[in-house]
Amino acid sequence: MKSLLIAAGTGANNIIVNIGDEYEDRVDYILIDELESNVWKVEFSAERMFDVVVTRQPVILLATLGGNMGNRSVERLTKLFKSFEIPFSAILIIPFKFEGDSRNVALSIADRIKGESVSVYVFDNETLTFLDLTVKEAIRYADREIGCLLDEILK
């Protein structure tokens, strides 16, 4: 059975666009890039959540934290998972230090999720500042590293 990967936030959606083809035989995707989209009305219907619960489909949350989209989606999703008693794994991307309060909020959300999920993997964007890479190379590097975290969950 395929896992259900929910990508929350613009950055998470971009990651899936970049690496998603490698996982299409193992993962179904739901991409959330705005809170008022039809995704919330269609993809997260009671029937869909019931299917996940009954079939025990593994759920993976990939979220770019720090921005309003990622943070608010994660809050809504984790409440939804809790209400339906859906276990999930998470890959969380933390903003750079120069992003200030966004980073602090993201770290706080990540700490909370650690207590609510089966497993949590964190990719800290700050690690990219220690590498001698162009921006484009850094994005590719981050995508590969996040792909490795996804592989770890899918084992």
BATIDREN-571609 format. One line per field, with one value per atom (N, C-alpha, C): y, x, z; residue number from 0. Coordinates in pm, 1 decimal, decimal comma. Example, Ala and Ser with C-alpha at 12.3 -4.5 7.8 and 13.67 -1.06 7.14 Angstrom:
// BATIDREN-571609
yy <- -569,0|-450,0|-330,0|-225,0|-106,0|3,0
xx <- 1319,0|1230,0|1320,0|1285,0|1367,0|1290,0
zz <- 780,0|780,0|780,0|708,0|714,0|787,0
dolo <- 0|0|0|1|1|1
This chain:
// BATIDREN-571609
yy <- -118,0|0,0|124,8|221,1|346,8|427,1|502,0|598,1|722,5|798,9|926,1|1036,5|1112,9|1222,6|1353,0|1428,5|1557,6|1665,2|1744,1|1851,2|1982,2|2044,3|2166,3|2283,5|2382,7|2501,1|2507,1|2626,9|2646,3|2573,0|2582,7|2514,6|2364,4|2307,1|2162,1|2120,8|2202,4|2174,8|2178,0|2274,1|2283,2|2160,3|2110,9|1990,5|1873,5|1858,7|1748,1|1762,8|1884,7|1906,7|1860,5|1886,2|1852,5|1703,9|1636,0|1496,1|1397,1|1444,0|1359,1|1241,4|1257,7|1148,2|1023,2|1041,4|927,9|842,5|897,6|830,1|794,1|822,2|805,2|661,7|562,8|424,4|386,5|474,0|442,8|541,8|653,9|761,4|825,0|848,6|934,7|1071,9|1177,2|1311,5|1392,9|1476,0|1585,3|1708,7|1806,4|1927,6|2043,1|2109,0|2221,9|2346,0|2442,3|2564,6|2689,2|2671,8|2783,3|2726,9|2796,0|2743,9|2742,2|2827,5|2835,2|2759,2|2674,3|2601,2|2488,9|2430,5|2317,9|2192,2|2193,1|2077,3|2045,0|2147,9|2123,4|2067,7|2106,3|2060,8|1920,9|1888,3|1762,2|1655,7|1687,4|1587,1|1547,4|1637,3|1606,2|1588,8|1529,9|1501,7|1393,0|1381,2|1276,7|1138,8|1122,7|993,4|958,4|1058,5|1034,7|998,4|1068,5|1037,8|900,1|865,0|732,5|625,1|647,7|552,8|535,0|645,3|638,0|556,8|581,0|509,0|360,6|327,6|188,5|109,7|168,5|95,6|104,1|186,9|207,9|254,1|338,0|393,3|479,3|451,1|533,6|678,0|771,5|913,8|980,1|1060,4|1136,8|1284,0|1366,7|1510,5|1573,4|1639,3|1715,6|1861,8|1936,7|2074,8|2170,4|2280,4|2389,8|2485,8|2492,9|2576,0|2716,4|2807,6|2945,2|3042,4|3003,3|3090,0|3060,4|3151,0|3131,5|3005,2|2978,0|2861,3|2732,6|2710,1|2587,4|2575,0|2681,6|2677,6|2649,7|2724,9|2709,5|2575,7|2529,2|2397,6|2287,6|2297,1|2194,5|2192,7|2308,9|2315,3|2245,2|2275,7|2214,3|2063,7|2024,5|1882,0|1800,1|1848,6|1769,8|1757,8|1860,5|1849,5|1745,0|1745,3|1647,5|1505,9|1486,0|1353,8|1307,5|1399,4|1364,7|1326,2|1403,2|1374,5|1241,5|1200,3|1071,9|961,2|996,1|901,3|839,4|925,5|882,2|900,8|790,5|806,5|860,4|942,9|1000,5|1020,9|1023,2|1061,3|1200,4|1271,7|1408,3|1438,5|1514,4|1576,0|1725,9|1793,3|1935,6|2015,0|2119,7|2204,1|2333,9|2364,6|2480,8|2596,3|2718,7|2834,1|2868,8|2950,4|3002,2|3090,6|3107,3|3195,0|3338,8|3384,6|3524,2|3550,7|3446,5|3464,7|3495,4|3505,5|3555,7|3481,6|3555,6|3498,6|3378,7|3378,5|3264,6|3135,3|3144,4|3027,8|2983,1|3079,2|3045,8|2979,6|3031,1|2971,6|2829,8|2812,8|2681,3|2580,7|2622,7|2532,6|2492,3|2584,9|2555,8|2453,9|2472,9|2378,6|2241,4|2238,4|2110,7|2037,2|2109,0|2044,9|1983,7|2055,1|2002,1|1877,4|1880,5|1767,0|1643,4|1662,1|1547,2|1461,8|1522,8|1448,1|1389,7|1424,3|1382,0|1283,2|1264,1|1180,9|1054,4|961,1|835,3|862,9|945,0|983,1|1121,0|1194,1|1328,1|1340,1|1389,2|1420,0|1569,2|1634,6|1778,9|1810,8|1893,6|1947,9|2096,3|2140,1|2279,6|2351,2|2445,9|2520,6|2587,3|2613,9|2680,8|2599,3|2467,7|2384,9|2419,9|2474,7|2511,3|2626,9|2708,1|2823,2|2780,8|2657,0|2608,3|2539,7|2530,0|2462,7|2566,2|2535,3|2625,6|2591,3|2635,3|2601,6|2727,0|2725,6|2831,5|2807,8|2904,5|2888,9|2768,1|2756,6|2644,9|2511,0|2503,4|2380,4|2350,0|2453,8|2434,7|2379,1|2427,5|2376,4|2229,1|2195,0|2054,0|1967,9|2018,3|1946,3|1922,5|2026,7|2014,8|1913,9|1920,3|1825,1|1681,2|1657,6|1522,4|1476,8|1566,8|1531,9|1500,6|1578,0|1554,2|1424,8|1395,6|1266,8|1151,1|1166,6|1061,6|1041,8|1151,2|1139,8|1066,5|1097,9|1029,1|880,0|847,6|707,2|636,4|704,0|646,0|609,8|698,0|671,8|558,4|554,6|454,8|314,9|298,6|166,6|64,9
xx <- 83,4|0,0|88,2|48,7|122,0|99,0|201,3|185,3|117,8|55,5|-4,2|88,7|146,9|234,8|159,4|150,2|83,1|190,5|203,4|302,1|233,3|275,8|211,9|309,3|272,0|354,9|414,3|443,1|496,2|628,0|717,2|846,0|830,4|739,6|715,7|660,7|572,6|519,2|630,0|721,1|833,1|923,1|944,6|1026,3|962,6|831,9|762,2|770,8|760,8|775,7|914,5|1016,4|1154,3|1186,8|1132,0|1171,5|1056,8|935,8|817,0|815,0|870,0|868,1|938,4|1038,0|1112,9|1027,3|917,7|838,4|697,6|661,5|523,1|471,7|561,9|517,4|497,5|540,9|529,6|446,3|411,2|346,7|235,0|120,1|15,1|35,5|9,0|35,5|-91,2|-89,1|-184,1|-97,3|-110,0|-29,7|-117,2|-73,9|-149,0|-62,3|-110,9|-33,8|-112,9|-236,7|-314,0|-428,7|-459,7|-557,5|-700,4|-732,9|-871,8|-894,2|-801,8|-814,6|-916,4|-952,1|-1044,4|-983,1|-851,9|-786,9|-853,7|-879,2|-939,4|-1081,1|-1152,5|-1290,4|-1297,2|-1203,7|-1208,9|-1119,7|-991,4|-894,6|-909,8|-960,8|-972,6|-1116,8|-1195,7|-1334,5|-1337,0|-1447,8|-1463,1|-1444,3|-1493,9|-1481,2|-1333,9|-1256,2|-1113,8|-1040,0|-1070,6|-1006,2|-1048,5|-1176,0|-1224,1|-1146,9|-1124,6|-1045,9|-905,6|-842,5|-707,0|-708,2|-808,3|-817,0|-842,7|-940,6|-979,5|-867,9|-805,8|-701,8|-566,4|-559,4|-433,6|-322,3|-359,7|-262,5|-162,1|-32,6|68,5|62,1|72,6|64,5|197,1|245,8|369,1|336,3|373,0|354,7|489,7|498,3|617,5|577,7|643,1|600,5|718,4|705,7|800,2|740,4|806,6|757,0|815,9|752,0|802,0|706,9|648,6|553,0|411,8|321,8|183,0|121,1|149,8|89,2|130,8|260,1|308,4|262,4|277,3|241,3|92,9|8,4|-136,2|-185,2|-130,0|-168,9|-130,9|-10,5|35,5|-54,7|-92,5|-183,8|-315,9|-371,4|-499,2|-484,3|-375,6|-354,8|-333,3|-251,9|-226,1|-353,0|-435,9|-565,3|-653,4|-654,2|-731,2|-681,2|-550,0|-493,0|-530,6|-523,3|-554,3|-701,6|-790,4|-933,4|-971,6|-901,2|-928,2|-834,2|-747,7|-650,1|-564,6|-512,5|-428,9|-282,1|-208,3|-64,4|4,4|106,8|176,5|323,8|403,3|543,6|555,3|660,9|675,2|818,7|829,9|955,7|929,8|1002,9|980,5|1102,9|1080,9|1189,6|1184,7|1298,7|1309,5|1375,5|1324,3|1381,5|1523,8|1590,1|1723,2|1716,2|1829,9|1836,8|1800,8|1842,0|1813,8|1664,8|1583,6|1438,5|1373,7|1455,6|1412,9|1298,9|1190,3|1076,1|1015,3|1020,6|966,5|1035,6|1167,4|1244,3|1199,7|1183,6|1143,2|1006,0|913,6|779,5|790,5|870,8|887,9|947,0|1046,7|1107,7|1006,9|922,2|818,0|717,5|675,2|582,1|647,9|774,7|846,0|852,6|880,4|885,2|750,9|642,8|509,6|479,5|514,7|485,1|563,2|681,4|760,9|682,8|594,9|514,8|387,4|354,0|227,2|242,3|363,8|381,9|460,7|455,7|529,0|678,3|718,7|858,7|865,3|970,7|990,6|1134,0|1148,9|1279,1|1280,3|1389,0|1399,2|1514,7|1485,9|1590,9|1597,9|1712,6|1732,2|1800,9|1731,3|1789,3|1921,4|1941,6|2064,8|2188,9|2175,8|2290,9|2342,9|2257,8|2299,1|2399,4|2399,0|2489,6|2634,5|2656,3|2791,5|2852,7|2777,3|2823,6|2863,8|2964,3|3011,0|2937,8|2812,1|2726,9|2657,5|2625,0|2540,4|2398,8|2312,2|2173,8|2108,8|2127,3|2068,4|2121,9|2253,3|2313,9|2262,6|2242,7|2193,1|2050,5|1968,0|1831,2|1833,5|1917,1|1928,4|1977,9|2076,3|2130,1|2018,7|1944,2|1835,1|1731,0|1694,7|1597,4|1647,2|1774,8|1831,1|1827,2|1864,4|1864,7|1722,6|1627,3|1487,6|1439,6|1482,4|1452,5|1507,9|1626,7|1685,8|1600,9|1548,3|1461,3|1332,2|1278,0|1158,4|1186,3|1302,6|1341,0|1345,8|1396,8|1406,9|1267,7|1171,9|1035,8|971,6|997,7|932,9|993,5|1101,4|1162,9|1064,8
zz <- 0,0|0,0|0,0|-80,5|-85,2|42,0|81,5|190,2|134,7|222,3|185,2|233,9|142,7|178,8|160,6|268,4|265,1|273,1|168,2|162,4|197,0|307,1|355,3|345,8|268,1|252,0|112,3|67,9|-66,7|-85,5|11,8|1,2|-8,2|70,5|66,7|-69,7|-123,6|-257,9|-362,1|-349,5|-443,7|-433,5|-313,7|-295,1|-368,6|-354,8|-421,4|-573,2|-623,0|-767,1|-811,6|-729,4|-765,8|-752,7|-652,0|-628,1|-637,1|-656,3|-650,2|-744,6|-864,0|-962,0|-909,6|-825,0|-770,1|-675,9|-627,3|-524,6|-568,3|-693,5|-735,1|-723,1|-721,9|-705,6|-559,1|-466,2|-323,6|-244,0|-306,8|-231,7|-313,9|-248,4|-303,2|-239,4|-314,0|-264,7|-247,6|-144,3|-131,5|-110,2|-198,9|-190,6|-143,3|-36,4|19,1|6,4|-70,2|-88,3|-50,1|-12,7|41,2|123,6|231,5|327,6|275,9|185,3|139,2|9,2|-27,0|-153,3|-141,0|-253,8|-254,5|-192,9|-171,6|-110,2|23,0|101,7|233,7|221,7|116,1|100,1|39,7|-49,2|-122,3|-60,6|-44,8|-1,3|145,3|228,0|369,9|413,7|328,3|362,9|470,9|538,6|640,3|577,9|455,4|388,2|362,7|320,8|293,8|423,1|530,1|658,4|707,8|685,0|723,3|647,3|516,9|436,5|493,0|531,2|587,9|716,8|800,2|928,1|904,5|821,1|798,6|730,3|629,4|556,7|626,8|729,7|803,5|709,7|613,4|519,2|596,5|579,2|647,5|598,7|692,2|659,6|694,0|599,8|617,7|594,2|688,7|676,3|642,6|528,0|489,3|497,3|586,4|607,2|614,2|542,2|555,4|657,4|771,9|881,0|872,0|939,9|942,6|876,2|764,6|696,5|743,9|716,8|759,9|702,4|574,9|509,7|579,1|593,6|656,2|800,1|878,0|1020,0|1040,5|971,2|991,4|937,9|827,2|775,2|872,8|927,2|1022,1|1144,5|1193,9|1309,1|1276,2|1159,5|1120,1|1099,1|1032,3|1002,8|1129,4|1219,7|1341,1|1426,0|1426,9|1497,0|1429,3|1297,5|1220,3|1248,5|1244,2|1272,1|1412,5|1508,3|1647,0|1661,5|1597,6|1611,4|1548,0|1442,4|1377,8|1426,0|1523,4|1578,1|1467,4|1379,1|1267,4|1305,7|1316,4|1342,8|1217,3|1237,3|1122,5|1155,4|1049,3|1058,7|999,2|1036,6|987,0|945,3|838,2|796,6|801,5|887,9|909,6|866,7|790,7|744,5|824,7|890,3|978,3|901,9|919,0|848,6|895,5|816,5|849,9|975,0|1042,2|1160,0|1125,7|1006,3|971,2|954,2|954,5|943,1|1077,7|1182,2|1313,0|1378,1|1404,9|1476,7|1405,7|1273,2|1198,4|1240,2|1261,1|1304,7|1444,0|1534,1|1671,7|1674,6|1596,4|1588,1|1531,6|1426,4|1364,5|1463,5|1539,0|1638,8|1745,9|1785,0|1884,1|1828,5|1705,0|1641,2|1628,9|1588,4|1574,3|1707,5|1814,6|1947,5|1984,3|1954,6|1985,1|1903,4|1775,5|1687,5|1730,0|1785,1|1831,4|1929,9|2006,9|2103,4|2045,2|1922,6|1863,3|1749,1|1700,0|1581,2|1611,8|1518,4|1530,4|1523,2|1426,9|1412,3|1349,5|1385,7|1332,3|1283,5|1162,0|1104,7|1076,4|1115,0|1098,2|1004,1|905,4|819,7|850,0|899,9|937,0|821,1|760,8|648,5|684,6|811,6|854,7|817,8|808,2|771,6|632,1|548,3|412,9|412,9|518,4|522,3|544,9|587,4|612,5|490,3|384,5|263,3|159,0|83,5|-21,3|-151,3|-159,2|-272,8|-324,4|-452,5|-506,7|-452,4|-471,0|-424,9|-491,6|-622,0|-696,9|-645,6|-621,6|-569,1|-428,9|-348,6|-212,3|-214,0|-305,5|-316,4|-357,0|-453,7|-494,6|-378,5|-304,5|-188,3|-85,4|-54,1|43,3|-4,5|-132,5|-186,7|-171,4|-199,7|-185,3|-39,7|50,8|193,5|242,6|198,3|237,1|173,6|52,3|-10,4|72,2|127,4|213,2|339,1|395,1|513,1|475,9|360,0|312,4|291,9|233,9|217,7|352,3|452,2|586,1|640,1|621,2|667,8|588,0|458,9|371,3|381,0|454,7|468,5|523,3
dolo <- 0|0|0|1|1|1|2|2|2|3|3|3|4|4|4|5|5|5|6|6|6|7|7|7|8|8|8|9|9|9|10|10|10|11|11|11|12|12|12|13|13|13|14|14|14|15|15|15|16|16|16|17|17|17|18|18|18|19|19|19|20|20|20|21|21|21|22|22|22|23|23|23|24|24|24|25|25|25|26|26|26|27|27|27|28|28|28|29|29|29|30|30|30|31|31|31|32|32|32|33|33|33|34|34|34|35|35|35|36|36|36|37|37|37|38|38|38|39|39|39|40|40|40|41|41|41|42|42|42|43|43|43|44|44|44|45|45|45|46|46|46|47|47|47|48|48|48|49|49|49|50|50|50|51|51|51|52|52|52|53|53|53|54|54|54|55|55|55|56|56|56|57|57|57|58|58|58|59|59|59|60|60|60|61|61|61|62|62|62|63|63|63|64|64|64|65|65|65|66|66|66|67|67|67|68|68|68|69|69|69|70|70|70|71|71|71|72|72|72|73|73|73|74|74|74|75|75|75|76|76|76|77|77|77|78|78|78|79|79|79|80|80|80|81|81|81|82|82|82|83|83|83|84|84|84|85|85|85|86|86|86|87|87|87|88|88|88|89|89|89|90|90|90|91|91|91|92|92|92|93|93|93|94|94|94|95|95|95|96|96|96|97|97|97|98|98|98|99|99|99|100|100|100|101|101|101|102|102|102|103|103|103|104|104|104|105|105|105|106|106|106|107|107|107|108|108|108|109|109|109|110|110|110|111|111|111|112|112|112|113|113|113|114|114|114|115|115|115|116|116|116|117|117|117|118|118|118|119|119|119|120|120|120|121|121|121|122|122|122|123|123|123|124|124|124|125|125|125|126|126|126|127|127|127|128|128|128|129|129|129|130|130|130|131|131|131|132|132|132|133|133|133|134|134|134|135|135|135|136|136|136|137|137|137|138|138|138|139|139|139|140|140|140|141|141|141|142|142|142|143|143|143|144|144|144|145|145|145|146|146|146|147|147|147|148|148|148|149|149|149|150|150|150|151|151|151|152|152|152|153|153|153|154|154|154
